[in-house]
Amino acid sequence: MAVSEKAKKLNKESVRGWLENRKGWKRQANRLTKDFVFTRFRDSIVFVNRVATIADSCKHHPDMDVRGGTVTLSLSTEEVGGITEKDIGLAEQIDFATSWQGGR
């Protein structure tokens, strides 16, 4: 799938402004990341499956790293080599759909 002309890498100021209002999300290089911590491994897998459903509906998939009860999500748009509105939109949907479980 080719990158649409609307998929443009956001500048650092735009990302910084978005991060100011987002609990737990960080910028690491050209990616948005967030850790979600669970008391049980099973809960972390349920969370991963929930995120997978959201990501499939958006046709945009995060990297997910599962380490025991911690799931780290990492969002970036490979085609532009950085953070786009697609990444921010997916992060917002994940936060909304998983608001019952905060990230740290």
WOHU-V849270 format. One record per backbone hydrogen bond with DSSP energy under -0.5 kcal/mol. NH is the residue of the N-H (numbers start at 0). CO is the residue of the C=O. If there is no record, write none. Layout:
nh: [NH	NH]
co: [CO	CO]
This chain:
nh: [6	7	9	14	15	16	17	18	19	20	20	21	22	25	27	27	30	31	32	33	35	36	37	43	44	45	46	47	48	49	50	51	52	53	54	55	56	57	58	59	62	64	65	66	66	69	70	71	72	72	73	74	76	77	79	80	81	86	87	88	89	90	91	92	93	94	95	96	97	98	100	103]
co: [3	5	82	10	11	12	13	14	15	16	17	18	20	32	25	30	27	74	25	72	70	101	68	39	40	41	42	43	44	45	46	47	48	49	50	51	52	53	54	54	73	71	63	64	69	66	35	64	33	70	62	31	81	75	76	76	76	83	83	84	85	86	87	88	89	90	91	92	93	95	97	34]
